[in-house]
């Protein structure tokens, strides 16, 4: 696939580099301030999810991660199935490596994620399924997991995705292992336990398909409003931002951010990518750029929106093709790290600032 030079009227003017030609070298030589420098001027954290295998094995990936971003999120290595693969046996190697990498490069870390219905360790799900772990024990296990992980990184994680993807599209609570066994109170409990373990970390709800005002995002708004009224330390709302150009850009994004801001909460875009039906072409890439810019502008237009994180910055390691058959090209750069119009759009948005 090739990325061509083309004008994007009113949005950006960017040189699109051809896949397969030493584009990474060209990018390194470009006399431009990195995204993180522009973001800092705009009082924003610009982040990326990090694939730890790529970080270890791919020097261009590693160099770009450090150069372009001032915030990083563990794509997988802080999830429960990774950190406690056997009950009481922990593996912090990947998470420790990311935190160390971030500290060395002056980056903050977003912790992802403490409570989720997915990527749970097998010993936990099988124990609940066969009845060897009852509800009372499960609550203790959850508390211990949150407390152990948050305390380990106390003072080194800026934001935690405490509770992830707890609502269905219609605004009803997801019928997860947590809801089935513990009832809805587990949500408040998780925030209280995380806050006790690190009072300075900002604690977030996080989900997808909540960019605009809809039944799902409204359910989060009502939940946050109620919990905050009860004194539960729900301090942020994370909007993942997994979009696809074939479905149209969500409406009411600034209005959605504003209502959470009125509750006194921070907001953040936490997992942004914009996929398309392959093959990519000039028109699709131009549309993708407007989607990235649309979310970024909504964030920059809301003072309470403190960070904007892309879910990976290169198609080389994107999760999208493995999950959405026939789709991909979802990130800011191609498989060879050549910059797409989306990179230029984000760059120009950051340069314009708030």
TORSE-650062 format. One record per residue: z, x, y of N, C-alpha, C in turn; residue number from 0; residue in three letters. Coordinates in steps of 0.02 Angstrom, whole numbers, plus 50000, padded with zeros to 5 digits. Last residue first. Example, Ala and Ser with C-alpha at 12.3 -4.5 7.8 and 13.67 -1.06 7.14 Angstrom:
2
PT,nc3,nc1,nc2,cac3,cac1,cac2,cc3,cc1,cc2,seq,type
PT,50354,50642,49888,50357,50684,49947,50394,50645,50002,1,SER
PT,50390,50660,49716,50390,50615,49775,50390,50660,49835,0,ALA
This chain:
354
PT,nc3,nc1,nc2,cac3,cac1,cac2,cc3,cc1,cc2,seq,type
PT,51137,49750,51250,51165,49684,51262,51146,49658,51331,353,UNK
PT,50985,49841,51211,51057,49830,51213,51077,49758,51226,352,UNK
PT,50864,49905,51206,50875,49856,51259,50948,49837,51266,351,UNK
PT,50886,49981,51092,50875,50015,51156,50884,49968,51214,350,UNK
PT,50893,49882,50994,50953,49923,51009,50945,49957,51077,349,UNK
PT,50760,49838,50999,50815,49793,51013,50878,49830,51031,348,UNK
PT,50691,49952,50961,50682,49926,51029,50737,49878,51048,347,UNK
PT,50738,49964,50827,50747,50018,50876,50741,49992,50947,346,UNK
PT,50692,49846,50770,50764,49859,50774,50778,49913,50827,345,UNK
PT,50554,49871,50782,50584,49812,50813,50660,49821,50822,344,UNK
PT,50536,49987,50706,50522,49988,50778,50554,49930,50814,343,UNK
PT,50568,49932,50581,50608,49987,50609,50598,49990,50684,342,UNK
PT,50463,49840,50569,50533,49816,50572,50579,49870,50600,341,UNK
PT,50348,49916,50554,50360,49882,50617,50432,49858,50624,340,UNK
PT,50417,50057,50458,50378,49996,50466,50387,49967,50536,339,UNK
PT,50413,50228,50423,50441,50175,50463,50392,50117,50471,338,UNK
PT,50424,50298,50261,50384,50286,50321,50408,50224,50357,337,UNK
PT,50490,50318,50143,50531,50321,50204,50489,50315,50268,336,UNK
PT,50414,50285,50038,50412,50356,50057,50451,50368,50122,335,UNK
PT,50429,50150,50031,50456,50190,49976,50455,50264,49991,334,UNK
PT,50461,50109,50206,50428,50105,50142,50459,50149,50089,333,UNK
PT,50596,50033,50300,50549,50086,50286,50519,50078,50216,332,UNK
PT,50676,49920,50309,50647,49947,50371,50595,50000,50358,331,UNK
PT,50638,49805,50170,50680,49847,50212,50642,49876,50272,330,UNK
PT,50561,49737,50076,50610,49699,50115,50648,49739,50167,329,UNK
PT,50461,49739,49977,50448,49768,50043,50497,49742,50095,328,UNK
PT,50459,49587,49879,50486,49652,49895,50470,49672,49966,327,UNK
PT,50410,49489,49735,50429,49497,49805,50457,49566,49816,326,UNK
PT,50390,49470,49602,50332,49467,49645,50347,49475,49718,325,UNK
PT,50551,49405,49574,50488,49428,49545,50430,49418,49593,324,UNK
PT,50692,49458,49632,50642,49408,49652,50573,49432,49629,323,UNK
PT,50757,49566,49570,50788,49499,49569,50738,49444,49585,322,UNK
PT,50690,49683,49588,50722,49671,49523,50751,49602,49515,321,UNK
PT,50649,49681,49721,50599,49671,49668,50630,49658,49600,320,UNK
PT,50780,49700,49791,50741,49638,49792,50692,49632,49734,319,UNK
PT,50852,49815,49805,50869,49772,49749,50820,49714,49740,318,UNK
PT,50772,49968,49850,50790,49899,49865,50803,49859,49801,317,UNK
PT,50733,50100,49852,50794,50083,49815,50816,50010,49827,316,UNK
PT,50614,50103,49922,50620,50144,49862,50680,50123,49819,315,UNK
PT,50622,50039,50041,50599,50000,49983,50607,50038,49918,314,UNK
PT,50767,50078,50135,50703,50099,50107,50686,50057,50046,313,UNK
PT,50890,50034,50173,50842,50046,50226,50774,50069,50201,312,UNK
PT,51014,49914,50127,50968,49966,50109,50914,49973,50162,311,UNK
PT,51036,49791,50208,51053,49801,50138,51004,49850,50107,310,UNK
PT,51101,49831,50370,51044,49815,50328,51063,49832,50255,309,UNK
PT,51216,49766,50484,51206,49808,50425,51146,49784,50386,308,UNK
PT,51294,49767,50629,51231,49742,50601,51212,49790,50545,307,UNK
PT,51444,49719,50716,51406,49763,50672,51345,49727,50643,306,UNK
PT,51501,49630,50805,51517,49701,50813,51477,49747,50767,305,UNK
PT,51500,49494,50898,51462,49523,50843,51464,49598,50849,304,UNK
PT,51559,49453,51014,51602,49458,50956,51566,49486,50895,303,UNK
PT,51455,49442,51105,51501,49498,51111,51545,49507,51050,302,UNK
PT,51294,49409,51069,51361,49382,51057,51410,49439,51056,301,UNK
PT,51173,49469,51075,51187,49418,51124,51256,49387,51118,300,UNK
PT,51168,49548,50964,51176,49581,51028,51194,49531,51084,299,UNK
PT,51144,49444,50869,51205,49485,50868,51218,49517,50936,298,UNK
PT,51019,49400,50907,51074,49352,50906,51141,49389,50906,297,UNK
PT,50946,49517,50890,50954,49490,50958,51012,49440,50960,296,UNK
PT,50950,49528,50750,50982,49579,50792,50994,49552,50862,295,UNK
PT,50876,49417,50710,50946,49422,50692,50982,49472,50736,294,UNK
PT,50752,49451,50770,50785,49388,50786,50859,49389,50769,293,UNK
PT,50717,49571,50710,50733,49571,50781,50770,49507,50801,292,UNK
PT,50690,49528,50580,50743,49577,50592,50766,49574,50665,291,UNK
PT,50583,49441,50615,50644,49415,50583,50703,49464,50593,290,UNK
PT,50486,49525,50667,50515,49474,50711,50579,49445,50681,289,UNK
PT,50456,49600,50552,50486,49632,50610,50518,49582,50657,288,UNK
PT,50394,49504,50472,50457,49534,50451,50493,49565,50511,287,UNK
PT,50275,49489,50544,50323,49433,50540,50392,49459,50520,286,UNK
PT,50218,49614,50519,50233,49594,50588,50284,49537,50589,285,UNK
PT,50203,49608,50382,50247,49658,50410,50266,49643,50482,284,UNK
PT,50109,49504,50373,50175,49496,50343,50225,49546,50373,283,UNK
PT,49999,49564,50438,50029,49502,50464,50100,49492,50437,282,UNK
PT,49970,49677,50358,49988,49684,50429,50025,49622,50455,281,UNK
PT,50050,49649,50197,49992,49664,50239,50016,49665,50312,280,UNK
PT,50110,49669,50029,50122,49666,50101,50056,49678,50138,279,UNK
PT,50061,49571,49884,50067,49633,49923,50080,49620,49997,278,UNK
PT,50226,49496,49882,50182,49553,49881,50111,49534,49862,277,UNK
PT,50316,49398,49990,50276,49396,49929,50226,49454,49933,276,UNK
PT,50461,49479,50061,50397,49444,50066,50364,49443,49998,275,UNK
PT,50624,49495,50140,50575,49505,50086,50512,49464,50099,274,UNK
PT,50729,49574,50234,50680,49520,50243,50623,49532,50193,273,UNK
PT,50907,49599,50247,50840,49621,50227,50794,49561,50232,272,UNK
PT,51073,49629,50288,51008,49605,50311,50951,49639,50274,271,UNK
PT,51214,49607,50271,51170,49627,50214,51097,49611,50230,270,UNK
PT,51290,49571,50385,51318,49617,50336,51270,49642,50282,269,UNK
PT,51324,49539,50547,51271,49533,50498,51282,49589,50448,268,UNK
PT,51477,49470,50604,51438,49529,50586,51380,49506,50541,267,UNK
PT,51607,49423,50718,51553,49407,50673,51515,49471,50658,266,UNK
PT,51781,49390,50748,51723,49433,50750,51669,49404,50705,265,UNK
PT,51857,49242,50819,51838,49285,50763,51782,49332,50782,264,UNK
PT,51896,49140,50901,51929,49204,50910,51912,49254,50855,263,UNK
PT,51824,49028,50897,51885,49028,50856,51925,49093,50864,262,UNK
PT,51714,49065,50968,51763,49021,51001,51827,49013,50962,261,UNK
PT,51645,49134,50870,51675,49172,50924,51728,49129,50961,260,UNK
PT,51597,49028,50797,51648,49070,50767,51683,49113,50820,259,UNK
PT,51505,48980,50890,51561,48938,50871,51616,48977,50835,258,UNK
PT,51414,49086,50904,51456,49068,50961,51515,49025,50939,257,UNK
PT,51343,49090,50785,51388,49146,50803,51437,49125,50856,256,UNK
PT,51274,48969,50803,51319,48977,50747,51368,49034,50761,255,UNK
PT,51195,48996,50913,51245,48943,50917,51296,48948,50861,254,UNK
PT,51109,49096,50862,51157,49112,50916,51213,49060,50921,253,UNK
PT,51044,49014,50760,51084,49073,50743,51132,49091,50799,252,UNK
PT,50961,48899,50758,51030,48895,50783,51073,48956,50766,251,UNK
PT,50860,48920,50608,50874,48898,50676,50947,48903,50694,250,UNK
PT,50783,49052,50514,50834,49000,50523,50845,48982,50596,249,UNK
PT,50607,49065,50489,50668,49094,50519,50719,49039,50531,248,UNK
PT,50526,49037,50330,50538,49025,50401,50604,49054,50424,247,UNK
PT,50495,49070,50202,50538,49012,50212,50552,48997,50285,246,UNK
PT,50423,49186,50194,50389,49125,50173,50430,49062,50185,245,UNK
PT,50508,49289,50227,50462,49264,50279,50428,49199,50259,244,UNK
PT,50678,49280,50194,50611,49287,50164,50562,49254,50212,243,UNK
PT,50840,49363,50208,50788,49316,50228,50723,49329,50190,242,UNK
PT,51001,49387,50207,50946,49398,50160,50893,49344,50173,241,UNK
PT,51117,49381,50288,51051,49391,50317,50997,49411,50269,240,UNK
PT,51262,49369,50285,51225,49420,50247,51156,49433,50276,239,UNK
PT,51387,49366,50397,51324,49331,50382,51278,49382,50348,238,UNK
PT,51559,49356,50402,51502,49398,50385,51442,49357,50363,237,UNK
PT,51682,49332,50514,51634,49295,50474,51572,49338,50464,236,UNK
PT,51855,49380,50529,51784,49390,50538,51743,49346,50492,235,UNK
PT,51988,49354,50504,51970,49383,50569,51896,49390,50581,234,UNK
PT,52117,49275,50441,52044,49274,50433,52016,49294,50501,233,UNK
PT,52264,49276,50408,52226,49327,50447,52152,49330,50429,232,UNK
PT,52338,49118,50435,52307,49162,50386,52261,49211,50423,231,UNK
PT,52393,49023,50518,52416,49091,50524,52388,49139,50473,230,UNK
PT,52338,48900,50518,52396,48909,50474,52423,48981,50476,229,UNK
PT,52228,48919,50596,52282,48876,50622,52346,48883,50582,228,UNK
PT,52153,48992,50505,52180,49026,50565,52236,48985,50597,227,UNK
PT,52121,48890,50414,52162,48947,50393,52192,48983,50453,226,UNK
PT,52041,48803,50495,52104,48780,50464,52149,48839,50446,225,UNK
PT,51935,48887,50533,51975,48853,50584,52042,48832,50555,224,UNK
PT,51883,48923,50409,51912,48974,50452,51957,48942,50505,223,UNK
PT,51838,48796,50363,51887,48835,50326,51922,48885,50371,222,UNK
PT,51743,48765,50461,51802,48722,50453,51857,48758,50414,221,UNK
PT,51652,48871,50440,51683,48860,50506,51747,48819,50499,220,UNK
PT,51614,48848,50308,51650,48909,50326,51685,48902,50393,219,UNK
PT,51548,48727,50326,51605,48730,50281,51647,48792,50295,218,UNK
PT,51445,48771,50408,51495,48726,50436,51557,48724,50392,217,UNK
PT,51369,48844,50318,51403,48880,50372,51456,48837,50405,216,UNK
PT,51329,48733,50236,51366,48790,50209,51404,48827,50264,215,UNK
PT,51258,48646,50318,51317,48622,50282,51361,48680,50258,214,UNK
PT,51220,48745,50466,51201,48701,50410,51265,48682,50373,213,UNK
PT,51161,48849,50586,51209,48794,50576,51183,48748,50521,212,UNK
PT,51111,49008,50514,51110,48954,50563,51163,48902,50548,211,UNK
PT,51155,49092,50409,51134,49121,50473,51136,49068,50529,210,UNK
PT,51191,49071,50281,51237,49044,50332,51218,49072,50401,209,UNK
PT,51136,49128,50168,51111,49063,50191,51159,49030,50240,208,UNK
PT,51284,49213,50103,51213,49209,50119,51194,49137,50138,207,UNK
PT,51446,49275,50163,51402,49235,50120,51329,49240,50144,206,UNK
PT,51619,49308,50189,51551,49334,50186,51508,49291,50141,205,UNK
PT,51765,49336,50289,51729,49293,50243,51656,49317,50243,204,UNK
PT,51856,49487,50325,51797,49443,50333,51788,49396,50274,203,UNK
PT,51967,49578,50425,51957,49543,50361,51907,49486,50369,202,UNK
PT,51993,49740,50483,51969,49673,50499,51945,49639,50435,201,UNK
PT,52141,49837,50460,52072,49821,50440,52055,49750,50460,200,UNK
PT,52276,49846,50489,52228,49862,50542,52156,49847,50523,199,UNK
PT,52357,49819,50378,52358,49773,50435,52305,49786,50488,198,UNK
PT,52335,49828,50221,52309,49867,50277,52305,49822,50338,197,UNK
PT,52415,49745,50142,52398,49811,50117,52370,49857,50171,196,UNK
PT,52422,49627,50213,52484,49662,50199,52470,49734,50177,195,UNK
PT,52287,49591,50206,52317,49608,50271,52382,49647,50261,194,UNK
PT,52273,49560,50071,52234,49615,50100,52265,49638,50166,193,UNK
PT,52361,49451,50060,52373,49512,50021,52336,49571,50051,192,UNK
PT,52298,49358,50146,52367,49381,50159,52382,49446,50122,191,UNK
PT,52174,49342,50083,52178,49369,50151,52248,49394,50166,190,UNK
PT,52214,49286,49960,52177,49349,49962,52180,49382,50031,189,UNK
PT,52274,49165,49999,52314,49218,49967,52279,49286,49973,188,UNK
PT,52164,49092,50044,52216,49113,50091,52258,49170,50063,187,UNK
PT,52100,49082,49916,52066,49110,49974,52117,49135,50025,186,UNK
PT,52183,49018,49826,52169,49089,49815,52137,49121,49876,185,UNK
PT,52188,48883,49850,52237,48925,49885,52224,48999,49876,184,UNK
PT,52102,48809,49769,52076,48837,49831,52125,48883,49868,183,UNK
PT,52142,48862,49598,52136,48813,49651,52116,48847,49716,182,UNK
PT,52148,48947,49490,52199,48955,49542,52197,48901,49596,181,UNK
PT,52044,48915,49400,52109,48937,49375,52165,48934,49428,180,UNK
PT,51933,48871,49475,51953,48837,49413,52025,48853,49394,179,UNK
PT,51923,48967,49576,51939,48897,49593,51964,48860,49532,178,UNK
PT,51896,49080,49497,51954,49078,49543,51973,49007,49560,177,UNK
PT,51779,49054,49431,51839,49067,49391,51902,49061,49434,176,UNK
PT,51702,48928,49537,51710,48995,49508,51772,48999,49464,175,UNK
PT,51620,48826,49603,51662,48815,49545,51670,48880,49505,174,UNK
PT,51627,48836,49779,51595,48859,49717,51644,48852,49659,173,UNK
PT,51656,48692,49877,51680,48755,49852,51646,48772,49785,172,UNK
PT,51517,48623,49969,51572,48616,49921,51593,48685,49896,171,UNK
PT,51405,48642,50046,51469,48649,50078,51529,48637,50033,170,UNK
PT,51285,48646,49982,51304,48582,50011,51373,48584,50045,169,UNK
PT,51279,48774,49927,51236,48758,49983,51255,48693,50018,168,UNK
PT,51452,48824,49896,51384,48806,49876,51343,48786,49938,167,UNK
PT,51563,48959,49940,51536,48892,49949,51466,48885,49919,166,UNK
PT,51599,49091,49926,51643,49041,49895,51618,48969,49903,165,UNK
PT,51556,49231,49954,51514,49178,49924,51555,49124,49888,164,UNK
PT,51702,49326,49954,51629,49328,49956,51599,49269,49919,163,UNK
PT,51834,49387,50042,51814,49332,49999,51739,49322,50008,162,UNK
PT,51830,49511,50113,51886,49493,50069,51864,49441,50018,161,UNK
PT,51753,49639,50166,51731,49574,50142,51783,49552,50091,160,UNK
PT,51838,49731,50290,51834,49714,50219,51802,49645,50211,159,UNK
PT,51811,49862,50406,51805,49791,50390,51803,49782,50314,158,UNK
PT,51850,49998,50402,51853,49960,50464,51853,49885,50451,157,UNK
PT,51947,50102,50306,51898,50047,50302,51905,50006,50365,156,UNK
PT,52051,50188,50323,51984,50218,50316,51928,50166,50308,155,UNK
PT,52173,50127,50323,52156,50168,50380,52087,50198,50378,154,UNK
PT,52178,50128,50148,52211,50107,50209,52195,50156,50266,153,UNK
PT,52126,50140,50023,52084,50159,50079,52113,50138,50146,152,UNK
PT,52229,50096,49941,52199,50162,49928,52160,50186,49989,151,UNK
PT,52253,49966,49986,52301,50020,50002,52271,50089,49992,150,UNK
PT,52142,49901,49929,52149,49904,50002,52198,49960,50022,149,UNK
PT,52167,49916,49790,52106,49943,49821,52114,49951,49896,148,UNK
PT,52296,49857,49771,52281,49926,49750,52221,49955,49786,147,UNK
PT,52280,49727,49822,52329,49772,49850,52314,49845,49833,146,UNK
PT,52181,49674,49736,52171,49678,49809,52217,49730,49840,145,UNK
PT,52245,49688,49609,52179,49718,49623,52170,49726,49698,144,UNK
PT,52362,49613,49624,52367,49685,49611,52300,49720,49627,143,UNK
PT,52308,49484,49642,52349,49515,49694,52353,49591,49685,142,UNK
PT,52245,49468,49518,52206,49468,49579,52244,49501,49636,141,UNK
PT,52356,49471,49432,52303,49521,49424,52262,49526,49488,140,UNK
PT,52425,49357,49475,52455,49423,49482,52404,49479,49476,139,UNK
PT,52332,49261,49437,52351,49268,49507,52383,49336,49519,138,UNK
PT,52334,49278,49298,52273,49292,49336,52288,49301,49410,137,UNK
PT,52460,49233,49264,52444,49304,49256,52383,49323,49297,136,UNK
PT,52443,49098,49294,52495,49136,49327,52481,49211,49323,135,UNK
PT,52336,49061,49208,52329,49057,49280,52381,49100,49316,134,UNK
PT,52321,49181,49070,52330,49115,49099,52329,49118,49175,133,UNK
PT,52232,49267,48958,52255,49274,49027,52260,49204,49057,132,UNK
PT,52191,49217,48840,52243,49268,48837,52269,49286,48907,131,UNK
PT,52086,49127,48840,52153,49102,48851,52208,49153,48849,130,UNK
PT,51958,49168,48835,51991,49157,48770,52064,49135,48777,129,UNK
PT,51926,49175,48973,51888,49131,48928,51924,49117,48863,128,UNK
PT,52012,49273,49021,52019,49204,49046,51985,49156,48997,127,UNK
PT,51962,49382,48950,52031,49362,48943,52045,49292,48967,126,UNK
PT,51832,49391,48996,51843,49373,48926,51915,49351,48915,125,UNK
PT,51855,49427,49130,51821,49364,49114,51831,49343,49042,124,UNK
PT,51923,49551,49112,51952,49496,49150,51920,49430,49129,123,UNK
PT,51842,49635,49039,51909,49621,49013,51941,49562,49048,122,UNK
PT,51728,49646,49121,51726,49606,49060,51794,49588,49033,121,UNK
PT,51750,49631,49299,51754,49669,49236,51758,49624,49175,120,UNK
PT,51624,49546,49396,51693,49553,49375,51696,49594,49311,119,UNK
PT,51504,49509,49456,51519,49580,49445,51594,49591,49434,118,UNK
PT,51558,49359,49545,51510,49399,49507,51534,49471,49502,117,UNK
PT,51641,49297,49629,51635,49267,49562,51590,49309,49516,116,UNK
PT,51757,49399,49719,51690,49373,49708,51688,49342,49639,115,UNK
PT,51853,49492,49824,51855,49432,49781,51786,49402,49778,114,UNK
PT,51812,49614,49888,51874,49609,49851,51875,49551,49802,113,UNK
PT,51664,49717,49884,51699,49658,49909,51759,49647,49864,112,UNK
PT,51666,49818,50022,51630,49761,49992,51636,49765,49916,111,UNK
PT,51709,49883,50179,51728,49875,50109,51698,49812,50080,110,UNK
PT,51623,49986,50287,51637,49916,50271,51653,49912,50196,109,UNK
PT,51669,50128,50379,51653,50100,50314,51670,50026,50313,108,UNK
PT,51596,50234,50507,51647,50188,50482,51622,50159,50416,107,UNK
PT,51554,50409,50524,51536,50339,50512,51597,50298,50492,106,UNK
PT,51555,50547,50538,51578,50505,50593,51559,50432,50586,105,UNK
PT,51526,50621,50428,51471,50606,50474,51491,50559,50530,104,UNK
PT,51639,50631,50352,51607,50693,50372,51552,50681,50424,103,UNK
PT,51664,50496,50325,51710,50533,50368,51676,50597,50395,102,UNK
PT,51559,50466,50236,51564,50434,50301,51608,50473,50349,101,UNK
PT,51592,50546,50125,51528,50555,50159,51531,50527,50229,100,UNK
PT,51716,50486,50091,51713,50556,50111,51649,50571,50150,99,UNK
PT,51672,50360,50053,51720,50366,50108,51720,50438,50135,98,UNK
PT,51591,50396,49944,51562,50364,50002,51608,50371,50063,97,UNK
PT,51684,50452,49855,51628,50493,49880,51597,50462,49942,96,UNK
PT,51767,50343,49828,51794,50402,49862,51738,50444,49893,95,UNK
PT,51676,50264,49757,51703,50241,49821,51732,50299,49861,94,UNK
PT,51654,50346,49643,51599,50327,49688,51624,50305,49756,93,UNK
PT,51786,50362,49590,51744,50419,49608,51689,50401,49657,92,UNK
PT,51882,50280,49543,51871,50278,49615,51819,50330,49637,91,UNK
PT,51920,50191,49414,51870,50242,49429,51852,50235,49503,90,UNK
PT,52064,50153,49314,52025,50149,49376,51975,50207,49381,89,UNK
PT,52139,50047,49205,52104,50111,49208,52055,50109,49266,88,UNK
PT,52188,49920,49199,52235,49973,49216,52204,50042,49218,87,UNK
PT,52060,49872,49093,52121,49850,49126,52170,49909,49136,86,UNK
PT,51912,49955,49137,51959,49936,49084,52025,49920,49119,85,UNK
PT,51853,49966,49263,51812,49946,49206,51853,49926,49145,84,UNK
PT,51882,49955,49410,51930,49946,49356,51893,49922,49293,83,UNK
PT,51772,49982,49491,51834,50018,49505,51887,50009,49451,82,UNK
PT,51668,49901,49438,51660,49974,49442,51728,50008,49448,81,UNK
PT,51709,49771,49446,51687,49796,49380,51679,49871,49379,80,UNK
PT,51737,49759,49585,51791,49761,49536,51768,49790,49469,79,UNK
PT,51653,49868,49700,51660,49805,49665,51705,49813,49604,78,UNK
PT,51623,49986,49757,51689,49959,49773,51701,49892,49739,77,UNK
PT,51492,50019,49722,51546,50058,49694,51617,50036,49715,76,UNK
PT,51381,49947,49775,51412,49925,49713,51479,49959,49697,75,UNK
PT,51356,49982,49908,51316,49929,49877,51350,49903,49815,74,UNK
PT,51470,50008,50034,51455,50023,49964,51415,49966,49933,73,UNK
PT,51409,50035,50196,51439,49987,50149,51421,50010,50078,72,UNK
PT,51430,50120,50352,51403,50117,50284,51443,50066,50243,71,UNK
PT,51381,50161,50517,51422,50120,50473,51390,50119,50404,70,UNK
PT,51289,50225,50590,51358,50242,50604,51407,50198,50566,69,UNK
PT,51131,50297,50540,51181,50243,50538,51250,50268,50555,68,UNK
PT,51039,50404,50537,51020,50341,50570,51077,50291,50579,67,UNK
PT,51095,50517,50469,51065,50522,50536,51061,50455,50572,66,UNK
PT,51141,50479,50343,51186,50510,50391,51160,50510,50462,65,UNK
PT,51023,50426,50288,51084,50386,50291,51133,50414,50343,64,UNK
PT,50940,50538,50292,50925,50481,50334,50986,50436,50342,63,UNK
PT,50999,50623,50197,50992,50645,50266,50980,50586,50313,62,UNK
PT,50987,50544,50081,51052,50566,50105,51050,50585,50179,61,UNK
PT,50848,50530,50070,50891,50471,50075,50958,50491,50106,60,UNK
PT,50813,50664,50054,50788,50627,50111,50830,50564,50124,59,UNK
PT,50877,50697,49933,50898,50730,49995,50873,50693,50057,58,UNK
PT,50940,50611,49806,50881,50609,49850,50901,50638,49918,57,UNK
PT,51059,50609,49731,51000,50640,49703,50941,50648,49751,56,UNK
PT,51165,50545,49798,51178,50608,49763,51113,50645,49746,55,UNK
PT,51107,50431,49848,51140,50476,49894,51151,50545,49862,54,UNK
PT,51066,50368,49732,51016,50395,49777,51046,50445,49825,53,UNK
PT,51192,50333,49685,51150,50377,49644,51096,50409,49688,52,UNK
PT,51238,50247,49785,51270,50311,49776,51231,50359,49732,51,UNK
PT,51164,50162,49908,51156,50172,49836,51182,50242,49821,50,UNK
PT,51237,50075,50039,51222,50141,50011,51220,50139,49935,49,UNK
PT,51189,49973,50176,51218,49979,50109,51194,50044,50079,48,UNK
PT,51210,50024,50346,51168,50015,50287,51211,50012,50225,47,UNK
PT,51228,49982,50522,51248,50004,50457,51195,49995,50403,46,UNK
PT,51282,50004,50682,51221,49992,50643,51232,50023,50575,45,UNK
PT,51396,49934,50789,51389,49975,50730,51325,49955,50694,44,UNK
PT,51386,49935,50967,51371,49903,50903,51373,49955,50847,43,UNK
PT,51366,49963,51105,51431,49942,51078,51423,49904,51013,42,UNK
PT,51249,50020,51141,51252,49947,51144,51318,49919,51117,41,UNK
PT,51270,50152,51113,51262,50134,51183,51267,50058,51193,40,UNK
PT,51267,50140,50975,51330,50158,51008,51327,50141,51082,39,UNK
PT,51132,50116,50953,51181,50064,50938,51247,50078,50973,38,UNK
PT,51073,50238,50985,51057,50178,51025,51109,50124,51015,37,UNK
PT,51130,50314,50883,51141,50332,50953,51128,50273,50999,36,UNK
PT,51081,50253,50768,51153,50252,50781,51169,50269,50853,35,UNK
PT,50944,50280,50766,50968,50212,50778,51041,50211,50798,34,UNK
PT,50914,50437,50854,50922,50395,50794,50949,50326,50813,33,UNK
PT,50794,50475,50978,50864,50466,50962,50869,50422,50899,32,UNK
PT,50652,50572,50937,50682,50508,50955,50755,50509,50937,31,UNK
PT,50537,50660,50905,50589,50674,50955,50620,50609,50981,30,UNK
PT,50505,50681,50734,50496,50637,50792,50554,50648,50841,29,UNK
PT,50528,50750,50619,50506,50788,50676,50501,50747,50740,28,UNK
PT,50563,50654,50528,50613,50704,50545,50594,50740,50609,27,UNK
PT,50442,50585,50517,50499,50552,50547,50551,50603,50569,26,UNK
PT,50365,50680,50449,50346,50659,50516,50404,50626,50552,25,UNK
PT,50432,50682,50328,50431,50743,50369,50413,50725,50441,24,UNK
PT,50405,50555,50284,50475,50573,50296,50478,50635,50340,23,UNK
PT,50269,50556,50262,50295,50520,50320,50367,50538,50335,22,UNK
PT,50162,50625,50188,50226,50655,50206,50257,50621,50267,21,UNK
PT,50089,50487,50114,50077,50546,50155,50144,50566,50184,20,UNK
PT,50134,50374,50050,50107,50427,50009,50091,50490,50047,19,UNK
PT,50086,50259,50175,50125,50273,50115,50091,50328,50075,18,UNK
PT,50062,50302,50342,50030,50285,50279,50074,50306,50220,17,UNK
PT,50153,50224,50475,50132,50283,50437,50108,50264,50368,16,UNK
PT,50130,50156,50630,50144,50141,50560,50113,50196,50518,15,UNK
PT,50203,50166,50783,50154,50198,50740,50175,50186,50668,14,UNK
PT,50231,50024,50885,50257,50074,50838,50199,50103,50798,13,UNK
PT,50289,49928,51004,50229,49967,50990,50252,50024,50946,12,UNK
PT,50351,49759,51005,50357,49831,50996,50289,49862,50995,11,UNK
PT,50338,49630,51071,50394,49649,51028,50403,49724,51025,10,UNK
PT,50227,49592,51140,50291,49569,51166,50351,49592,51125,9,UNK
PT,50128,49608,50999,50131,49588,51068,50200,49564,51086,8,UNK
PT,50110,49741,50913,50148,49680,50904,50165,49656,50974,7,UNK
PT,49964,49831,50864,50009,49808,50917,50046,49746,50895,6,UNK
PT,49961,49954,50730,49939,49891,50759,49987,49872,50815,5,UNK
PT,49924,50062,50599,49942,50057,50669,49916,49991,50696,4,UNK
PT,49977,50011,50433,49927,50028,50483,49958,50028,50553,3,UNK
PT,50023,50063,50280,50052,50034,50341,50008,50058,50398,2,UNK
PT,49964,50024,50115,49961,50063,50176,49995,50025,50233,1,UNK
PT,50000,50042,49941,50000,50000,50000,50000,50044,50062,0,UNK
